[in-house]
Amino acid sequence: MLASDAGVPPRSARVGVRISVTDVDDSSARFQRSNYVFSVRENQPRDTAVGRVRAADADQVPFSDVVYALDRITGYDANGSVVAVSETAFSVDSSSGSIVTSYPLDRETVSGYRIDVTATSTIAGSISTATATVVVNVVDLNDNAPVFLFPTETETADGGGEDNPVIVSLSADIGDVVATISATDSDASANGQLVYSITGTKPNSARSLFTLDRVSGKLVVARKLPGVGVVRMQLAATDGGEVLSEVDRLTSSSTLVVNVVGGRDRPLRRVENDSLMSALASQHLAVVLTATLLYHDTQATHLLYVVAADSDPADRKSSPRPSP
């Protein structure tokens, strides 16, 4: 500040003046960002750090204090549908804004969370609150082994499967699909991608009879089947696709029973004419029987019975059929 008189010459004096502006509580808390996205791996212990939100009040102490709190937590499954979650899944430090887990998270149950975080301060003696949205993505770990859908575990739990075998005709051609092996894995991405394999057969000589597509699970005939019988096939479903190392993969086993039966590769024939008897006999397709019908002790007529049979000796069946 300058002060001067009216003399000749004028004289003046200068002095510095400091003006202090006293703060009043006229600002509210504001988040640095309105949306935050964090990731945390599943199965981690309690108090695992998720991330930190930040809000500030432009006022000076004591009007600049900010208090953080969790307002609402919403959970979502892998399809984006809302699922019920505990309101205590996470906690936030009231003074620093650091968010931590309250217990180990399971991605297969809840794959993501939306958290509304509040920052509260005062303004002119009244409470002022700001809100930010925090998205927490739960990162998948390979913690679930494959589960067979076919053959099911209940079919092979007792080492059985004979009560519900896959029936294959002895006359099946090479490349014919016998069955489609299927399994599921609740993990995500490569952790849930499955490959199939045959780990063994009983008898061992049957190992080369069938091949299994690693990806589709289609079991096909690999060579001409040598004969009828039962093959017990040990199967494996392994997760990790072609990405994970062997040490990180999980494998489940199941057993498929394949029953190779005699095939009907020759049609059955019906004979209605006696003149075909010689042809039938030469082909071993049927036996023709004649019987005399007596009616009141009088010979009246003849009935022709044709007995048709499958030519495969392993599955020979016959049934009489009258022919007029």
Kinemage of the C-alpha trace (Angstrom):
@kinemage 1
@onewidth
@group {chain A} dominant
@subgroup {mainchain}
@vectorlist {calphas} color= white
{ca met a 1} P 0.000 0.000 0.000
{ca leu a 2} L 1.335 3.477 -0.931
{ca ala a 3} L 0.615 6.726 0.948
{ca ser a 4} L 1.871 10.188 -0.295
{ca asp a 5} L 1.445 13.861 0.769
{ca ala a 6} L 0.824 17.033 -1.276
{ca gly a 7} L 4.121 18.717 -0.469
{ca val a 8} L 6.779 19.862 -2.882
{ca pro a 9} L 8.366 17.624 -3.454
{ca pro a 10} L 5.788 15.048 -2.400
{ca arg a 11} L 6.796 12.448 0.067
{ca ser a 12} L 5.420 8.922 0.276
{ca ala a 13} L 5.600 5.756 2.265
{ca arg a 14} L 4.936 2.148 1.249
{ca val a 15} L 3.830 -0.730 3.424
{ca gly a 16} L 2.884 -4.304 2.631
{ca val a 17} L -0.539 -5.570 3.615
{ca arg a 18} L -1.422 -9.258 3.841
{ca ile a 19} L -5.055 -10.240 3.459
{ca ser a 20} L -6.081 -13.674 4.722
{ca val a 21} L -9.187 -15.355 3.273
{ca thr a 22} L -10.764 -17.514 5.870
{ca asp a 23} L -12.053 -20.826 4.518
{ca val a 24} L -15.670 -21.715 4.979
{ca asp a 25} L -17.246 -25.092 4.374
{ca asp a 26} L -18.554 -24.391 0.886
{ca ser a 27} L -17.190 -27.331 -1.181
{ca ser a 28} L -18.305 -30.935 -1.398
{ca ala a 29} L -16.390 -34.129 -2.092
{ca arg a 30} L -15.775 -35.087 -5.735
{ca phe a 31} L -14.402 -38.357 -7.085
{ca gln a 32} L -11.452 -38.087 -9.421
{ca arg a 33} L -13.298 -40.499 -11.739
{ca ser a 34} L -16.915 -41.526 -11.854
{ca asn a 35} L -16.154 -45.110 -12.957
{ca tyr a 36} L -13.462 -47.562 -11.880
{ca val a 37} L -12.665 -51.039 -13.224
{ca phe a 38} L -10.613 -53.507 -11.186
{ca ser a 39} L -9.777 -57.207 -11.506
{ca val a 40} L -9.077 -59.780 -8.824
{ca arg a 41} L -8.353 -63.495 -9.112
{ca glu a 42} L -10.807 -65.970 -7.641
{ca asn a 43} L -10.007 -68.108 -4.584
{ca gln a 44} L -7.745 -65.463 -3.044
{ca pro a 45} L -7.772 -65.070 0.760
{ca arg a 46} L -9.709 -62.481 2.692
{ca asp a 47} L -8.399 -58.892 2.571
{ca thr a 48} L -6.950 -59.302 -0.926
{ca ala a 49} L -6.515 -55.801 -2.398
{ca val a 50} L -8.932 -54.984 -5.217
{ca gly a 51} L -8.223 -51.279 -5.893
{ca arg a 52} L -8.535 -47.779 -4.535
{ca val a 53} L -10.982 -44.975 -5.246
{ca arg a 54} L -10.127 -41.345 -4.622
{ca ala a 55} L -12.275 -38.346 -3.828
{ca ala a 56} L -11.318 -34.868 -2.593
{ca asp a 57} L -12.960 -31.873 -0.916
{ca ala a 58} L -11.432 -28.534 -1.976
{ca asp a 59} L -11.960 -27.052 1.465
{ca gln a 60} L -9.219 -26.948 4.050
{ca val a 61} L -9.010 -28.951 7.209
{ca pro a 62} L -11.252 -29.644 9.005
{ca phe a 63} L -13.775 -29.155 6.173
{ca ser a 64} L -11.832 -31.359 3.710
{ca asp a 65} L -12.296 -34.687 5.482
{ca val a 66} L -13.825 -37.374 3.224
{ca val a 67} L -15.385 -40.602 4.467
{ca tyr a 68} L -15.777 -43.586 2.112
{ca ala a 69} L -18.448 -46.259 2.328
{ca leu a 70} L -20.003 -49.039 0.206
{ca asp a 71} L -23.576 -48.286 -0.710
{ca arg a 72} L -24.674 -51.295 -2.784
{ca ile a 73} L -23.136 -54.453 -4.277
{ca thr a 74} L -24.660 -56.232 -7.298
{ca gly a 75} L -23.393 -59.570 -8.624
{ca tyr a 76} L -23.503 -60.962 -12.169
{ca asp a 77} L -22.923 -64.423 -13.582
{ca ala a 78} L -20.960 -65.249 -16.724
{ca asn a 79} L -24.031 -64.512 -18.879
{ca gly a 80} L -24.545 -61.065 -17.388
{ca ser a 81} L -27.593 -62.037 -15.341
{ca val a 82} L -27.997 -60.626 -11.852
{ca val a 83} L -27.330 -63.109 -9.054
{ca ala a 84} L -27.764 -62.840 -5.331
{ca val a 85} L -24.596 -61.824 -3.487
{ca ser a 86} L -23.620 -60.963 0.028
{ca glu a 87} L -23.503 -57.271 0.876
{ca thr a 88} L -20.295 -58.017 2.764
{ca ala a 89} L -18.360 -59.433 -0.209
{ca phe a 90} L -16.101 -56.363 -0.102
{ca ser a 91} L -15.118 -53.676 2.362
{ca val a 92} L -13.627 -50.208 1.904
{ca asp a 93} L -11.316 -48.298 4.171
{ca ser a 94} L -13.303 -45.252 5.271
{ca ser a 95} L -10.336 -42.897 5.132
{ca ser a 96} L -8.177 -44.180 2.248
{ca gly a 97} L -10.792 -45.572 -0.174
{ca ser a 98} L -8.952 -48.896 -0.531
{ca ile a 99} L -11.261 -51.806 -1.393
{ca val a 100} L -10.488 -55.382 -0.290
{ca thr a 101} L -12.272 -58.733 -0.435
{ca ser a 102} L -14.090 -60.088 2.593
{ca tyr a 103} L -13.742 -63.763 1.616
{ca pro a 104} L -12.440 -65.883 -1.313
{ca leu a 105} L -14.441 -65.188 -4.471
{ca asp a 106} L -15.740 -67.904 -6.800
{ca arg a 107} L -15.946 -66.889 -10.462
{ca glu a 108} L -18.190 -69.820 -11.347
{ca thr a 109} L -20.792 -68.468 -8.901
{ca val a 110} L -20.332 -64.720 -9.440
{ca ser a 111} L -18.105 -63.620 -12.304
{ca gly a 112} L -18.390 -59.867 -11.737
{ca tyr a 113} L -19.568 -57.213 -9.297
{ca arg a 114} L -20.833 -53.668 -9.493
{ca ile a 115} L -20.184 -51.630 -6.360
{ca asp a 116} L -21.558 -48.175 -5.583
{ca val a 117} L -19.021 -46.333 -3.425
{ca thr a 118} L -19.885 -43.096 -1.654
{ca ala a 119} L -17.620 -40.280 -0.503
{ca thr a 120} L -19.141 -38.063 2.168
{ca ser a 121} L -18.037 -34.631 3.373
{ca thr a 122} L -19.721 -31.579 4.833
{ca ile a 123} L -20.779 -28.349 3.137
{ca ala a 124} L -22.075 -25.430 5.132
{ca gly a 125} L -22.623 -27.786 8.022
{ca ser a 126} L -24.666 -30.213 5.952
{ca ile a 127} L -23.680 -33.665 4.717
{ca ser a 128} L -22.714 -33.894 1.034
{ca thr a 129} L -22.284 -37.229 -0.742
{ca ala a 130} L -20.731 -38.170 -4.079
{ca thr a 131} L -21.041 -41.611 -5.721
{ca ala a 132} L -18.729 -43.590 -8.004
{ca thr a 133} L -19.294 -46.941 -9.718
{ca val a 134} L -16.716 -49.689 -9.315
{ca val a 135} L -16.737 -52.779 -11.565
{ca val a 136} L -14.809 -55.774 -10.233
{ca asn a 137} L -14.066 -58.583 -12.696
{ca val a 138} L -13.258 -61.935 -11.115
{ca val a 139} L -10.407 -63.592 -13.006
{ca asp a 140} L -10.847 -67.315 -13.648
{ca leu a 141} L -8.455 -69.942 -12.316
{ca asn a 142} L -8.430 -73.547 -13.482
{ca asp a 143} L -10.059 -74.906 -10.338
{ca asn a 144} L -12.776 -77.152 -11.799
{ca ala a 145} L -12.194 -80.552 -13.352
{ca pro a 146} L -14.256 -81.725 -16.354
{ca val a 147} L -17.526 -83.541 -15.678
{ca phe a 148} L -18.624 -86.250 -18.106
{ca leu a 149} L -22.090 -85.949 -19.617
{ca phe a 150} L -21.719 -89.120 -21.692
{ca pro a 151} L -20.910 -91.641 -20.485
{ca thr a 152} L -22.189 -90.271 -17.192
{ca glu a 153} L -20.417 -90.814 -13.902
{ca thr a 154} L -23.431 -92.700 -12.514
{ca glu a 155} L -23.107 -95.238 -15.320
{ca thr a 156} L -19.492 -95.976 -14.439
{ca ala a 157} L -19.343 -95.192 -10.725
{ca asp a 158} L -19.214 -98.876 -9.805
{ca gly a 159} L -16.937 -99.816 -12.666
{ca gly a 160} L -19.987 -101.007 -14.578
{ca gly a 161} L -21.700 -99.679 -17.646
{ca glu a 162} L -22.805 -103.070 -18.975
{ca asp a 163} L -26.424 -102.193 -18.205
{ca asn a 164} L -26.306 -99.319 -20.679
{ca pro a 165} L -23.728 -100.211 -23.337
{ca val a 166} L -23.280 -98.691 -26.762
{ca ile a 167} L -24.448 -101.253 -29.316
{ca val a 168} L -22.337 -101.575 -32.463
{ca ser a 169} L -23.128 -103.881 -35.346
{ca leu a 170} L -20.433 -106.327 -36.398
{ca ser a 171} L -21.078 -105.166 -39.955
{ca ala a 172} L -20.328 -101.490 -39.129
{ca asp a 173} L -18.226 -99.771 -41.763
{ca ile a 174} L -14.947 -98.000 -41.134
{ca gly a 175} L -15.742 -94.365 -40.274
{ca asp a 176} L -19.173 -95.101 -38.793
{ca val a 177} L -19.857 -92.974 -35.692
{ca val a 178} L -20.344 -95.198 -32.671
{ca ala a 179} L -21.026 -92.486 -30.051
{ca thr a 180} L -20.231 -88.892 -29.188
{ca ile a 181} L -18.328 -88.463 -25.940
{ca ser a 182} L -19.156 -85.230 -24.148
{ca ala a 183} L -18.123 -83.452 -20.960
{ca thr a 184} L -18.423 -79.974 -19.516
{ca asp a 185} L -16.145 -77.690 -17.519
{ca ser a 186} L -17.444 -74.664 -15.632
{ca asp a 187} L -14.180 -72.747 -15.980
{ca ala a 188} L -13.773 -70.053 -18.635
{ca ser a 189} L -11.734 -69.663 -21.817
{ca ala a 190} L -8.882 -72.152 -22.177
{ca asn a 191} L -9.536 -73.432 -18.650
{ca gly a 192} L -12.862 -74.790 -19.879
{ca gln a 193} L -11.793 -76.067 -23.305
{ca leu a 194} L -11.712 -79.862 -23.358
{ca val a 195} L -9.858 -82.495 -25.322
{ca tyr a 196} L -10.765 -86.186 -25.277
{ca ser a 197} L -8.628 -89.308 -25.416
{ca ile a 198} L -8.779 -93.079 -25.069
{ca thr a 199} L -6.416 -94.136 -22.293
{ca gly a 200} L -6.971 -97.878 -22.507
{ca thr a 201} L -9.247 -100.743 -23.491
{ca lys a 202} L -10.138 -104.185 -22.182
{ca pro a 203} L -9.159 -106.313 -23.931
{ca asn a 204} L -5.980 -104.483 -24.949
{ca ser a 205} L -6.282 -105.841 -28.471
{ca ala a 206} L -9.403 -103.710 -28.998
{ca arg a 207} L -7.425 -100.457 -28.733
{ca ser a 208} L -7.044 -100.160 -32.516
{ca leu a 209} L -10.713 -100.839 -33.308
{ca phe a 210} L -11.897 -97.281 -32.603
{ca thr a 211} L -10.569 -93.727 -32.836
{ca leu a 212} L -11.725 -90.707 -30.830
{ca asp a 213} L -11.682 -87.139 -32.171
{ca arg a 214} L -9.882 -85.020 -29.569
{ca val a 215} L -12.112 -81.985 -30.036
{ca ser a 216} L -15.557 -83.197 -31.150
{ca gly a 217} L -15.562 -86.356 -29.041
{ca lys a 218} L -16.855 -88.490 -31.937
{ca leu a 219} L -15.947 -92.151 -31.512
{ca val a 220} L -15.709 -93.913 -34.884
{ca val a 221} L -14.891 -97.371 -36.187
{ca ala a 222} L -11.213 -97.441 -37.173
{ca arg a 223} L -11.039 -100.847 -38.847
{ca lys a 224} L -13.241 -103.792 -39.680
{ca leu a 225} L -14.558 -105.326 -36.485
{ca pro a 226} L -13.200 -108.877 -36.109
{ca gly a 227} L -16.050 -110.382 -34.112
{ca val a 228} L -18.724 -109.968 -31.503
{ca gly a 229} L -17.884 -109.169 -27.897
{ca val a 230} L -17.690 -106.500 -25.207
{ca val a 231} L -15.068 -103.740 -25.149
{ca arg a 232} L -14.520 -101.639 -22.031
{ca met a 233} L -12.987 -98.328 -23.058
{ca gln a 234} L -11.274 -95.986 -20.578
{ca leu a 235} L -11.783 -92.345 -21.569
{ca ala a 236} L -10.255 -89.072 -20.389
{ca ala a 237} L -11.436 -85.473 -20.678
{ca thr a 238} L -8.704 -82.898 -20.064
{ca asp a 239} L -9.191 -79.139 -19.781
{ca gly a 240} L -6.829 -76.389 -20.889
{ca gly a 241} L -7.354 -76.970 -24.610
{ca glu a 242} L -4.043 -76.710 -26.411
{ca val a 243} L -2.926 -73.698 -24.324
{ca leu a 244} L -2.217 -74.649 -20.724
{ca ser a 245} L 0.861 -76.593 -19.707
{ca glu a 246} L 0.387 -80.172 -18.556
{ca val a 247} L 0.991 -79.265 -14.921
{ca asp a 248} L -1.920 -76.786 -14.942
{ca arg a 249} L -4.473 -79.094 -16.553
{ca leu a 250} L -7.173 -81.131 -14.829
{ca thr a 251} L -8.371 -84.520 -16.097
{ca ser a 252} L -11.444 -86.633 -15.395
{ca ser a 253} L -11.968 -90.272 -16.385
{ca ser a 254} L -14.931 -92.378 -17.396
{ca thr a 255} L -15.596 -95.795 -18.892
{ca leu a 256} L -17.610 -96.613 -21.993
{ca val a 257} L -18.849 -100.145 -22.641
{ca val a 258} L -19.187 -101.064 -26.323
{ca asn a 259} L -21.109 -104.214 -27.190
{ca val a 260} L -20.336 -105.525 -30.671
{ca val a 261} L -23.236 -107.700 -31.842
{ca gly a 262} L -23.924 -109.752 -34.959
{ca gly a 263} L -25.096 -107.544 -37.787
{ca arg a 264} L -28.188 -108.124 -39.940
{ca asp a 265} L -26.430 -107.842 -43.259
{ca arg a 266} L -28.763 -110.296 -45.055
{ca pro a 267} L -32.497 -109.577 -45.386
{ca leu a 268} L -35.148 -111.944 -44.099
{ca arg a 269} L -37.357 -113.443 -46.778
{ca arg a 270} L -40.893 -114.735 -46.768
{ca val a 271} L -41.744 -117.745 -48.955
{ca glu a 272} L -45.247 -118.305 -50.274
{ca asn a 273} L -44.584 -120.901 -52.982
{ca asp a 274} L -43.545 -124.536 -52.574
{ca ser a 275} L -41.428 -124.278 -55.691
{ca leu a 276} L -38.884 -122.107 -53.818
{ca met a 277} L -38.051 -124.807 -51.284
{ca ser a 278} L -34.855 -125.825 -52.998
{ca ala a 279} L -33.651 -122.232 -53.180
{ca leu a 280} L -34.372 -121.714 -49.516
{ca ala a 281} L -32.556 -124.845 -48.523
{ca ser a 282} L -29.481 -123.910 -50.534
{ca gln a 283} L -29.261 -120.484 -48.879
{ca his a 284} L -30.140 -121.695 -45.374
{ca leu a 285} L -32.678 -118.897 -45.122
{ca ala a 286} L -35.746 -120.850 -44.172
{ca val a 287} L -37.220 -124.223 -43.439
{ca val a 288} L -40.517 -125.166 -45.035
{ca leu a 289} L -42.837 -127.409 -43.086
{ca thr a 290} L -46.070 -129.011 -44.273
{ca ala a 291} L -48.840 -130.206 -42.026
{ca thr a 292} L -52.128 -131.948 -42.691
{ca leu a 293} L -55.229 -130.294 -41.298
{ca leu a 294} L -57.831 -132.746 -40.119
{ca tyr a 295} L -61.392 -131.613 -39.911
{ca his a 296} L -63.788 -134.062 -38.359
{ca asp a 297} L -61.382 -136.912 -39.163
{ca thr a 298} L -61.357 -135.927 -42.820
{ca gln a 299} L -58.243 -134.762 -44.609
{ca ala a 300} L -59.208 -131.346 -45.918
{ca thr a 301} L -56.187 -129.330 -47.001
{ca his a 302} L -52.524 -128.529 -46.330
{ca leu a 303} L -51.068 -125.549 -44.533
{ca leu a 304} L -47.665 -124.210 -45.463
{ca tyr a 305} L -45.554 -122.875 -42.587
{ca val a 306} L -42.505 -120.789 -43.433
{ca val a 307} L -39.875 -120.432 -40.728
{ca ala a 308} L -37.628 -117.470 -41.639
{ca ala a 309} L -34.312 -117.031 -39.823
{ca asp a 310} L -31.365 -114.677 -39.761
{ca ser a 311} L -28.370 -116.255 -41.468
{ca asp a 312} L -25.950 -114.929 -38.826
{ca pro a 313} L -25.192 -117.866 -36.515
{ca ala a 314} L -24.593 -115.607 -33.477
{ca asp a 315} L -28.109 -114.214 -33.548
{ca arg a 316} L -30.334 -116.922 -35.025
{ca lys a 317} L -34.023 -116.388 -34.405
{ca ser a 318} L -37.048 -117.927 -36.055
{ca ser a 319} L -40.791 -117.586 -35.937
{ca pro a 320} L -43.461 -119.665 -37.683
{ca arg a 321} L -45.792 -117.812 -40.011
{ca pro a 322} L -48.759 -119.484 -41.665
{ca ser a 323} L -49.214 -118.839 -45.368
{ca pro a 324} L -52.440 -119.629 -47.136
